[in-house]
Amino acid sequence: MKIITIVGPTAVGKTSLSIDLARRFNGEIISGDSLQVYRGLDVGTAKVTIEEMAGIPHHLIDVREIHDSYSAADFQQEARLAIEDISQRGKLPIVVGGTGLYIQSLLWDYKLGREGEVDDTGLREKYESFAEENGNLALWQQLQAVDPLAAEKIHFNNRKKVIRAREVFELTGHSILEPKEQPQKLYDSFMIGLNTDREILYQRINQRVDIMVAQGLLDEAEKLAGTPEVQAAQGIGYKELFPYFAGNITLESALEEIKLHSRRYAKRQLTWFRNRMSVNWYDLVQQPETLHEIEDAIEKWLEEETN
């Protein structure tokens, strides 16, 4: 089954490209973003507008309430159902998003169990933060509880290896030390990665934050400020504003934090996709004419027989 996947950091034009390709190739779009599932969180998630959709059906947007949780396992199940539905109707599924774990768990046959509950920042940052707050030993003890085989072989102070072992177990349900076959790839996916020069990317991210404020970001964040413990409230662009609402920092400081965290997240997104997936990279920001190159490559790929 053929699908197109568009990945990359924030603010590089994934939404615009997805609409162009859906119109050109009779496609429908599946959001692979872990926050766009929430109703009412439109500005801070850069959610596609009705006007931008241009009549193209979109899936997995506005499917959860703000207080609900949403996991990689939820996305995996619901996105696969959407792909099946779209394909059966003779249309081309186009998955768009920057949440690396979601895309990886969708395309490959990973078995996500109860511990598939992750937020949009990804597993690695989750465990890094846990270690920073609780220490390496506490992180190692967490690994020991679920994967004693790996814990026996990895010293508790080797944080990098402990995190990798914990990450593998959560994603696959297997010890990193267990011999196992590589997960099967489930789809014939043409993977498009969008990126641009780092300085330009960071400038676009900063500008996007300013635009979001003008569009009502503070109103959205204020809705979440009363329930900072819910998963939706942990998204970049929202949690940084809570100290401002409490009177502890200035608005300028909060916005600088959003920009900083957004830039760091973009860097992590690029690292994930470069290290874990085979992606065809393009720069539509500086070279918009390469859209024709992308379309030509997709046409050739669609003519190929699926293995």
Secondary structure, DSSP 8 states (H G I E B T S, - for coil): -EEEEEE--TTSSHHHHHHHHHHHHTEEEEE--SSTTBTT--TTTT---HHHHTT--EESSS-B-TT----HHHHHHHHHHHHHHHHHTT-EEEEE-S-HHHHHHHHB-----GGG---TT-HHHHHHHHHHHH-HHHHHHHHHHH-HHHHHHS-TT-HHHHHHHHHHHHHHSS-TTS------B-SEEEEEEE---HHHHHHHHHHHHHHHHHHTHHHHHHHHHT-TTSGGGGSTTTGGGHHHHTTSS-HHHHHHHHHHHHHHHHHHHHHHHHHHS--EEE-TTT-TTHHHHHHHHHHHHHHS---
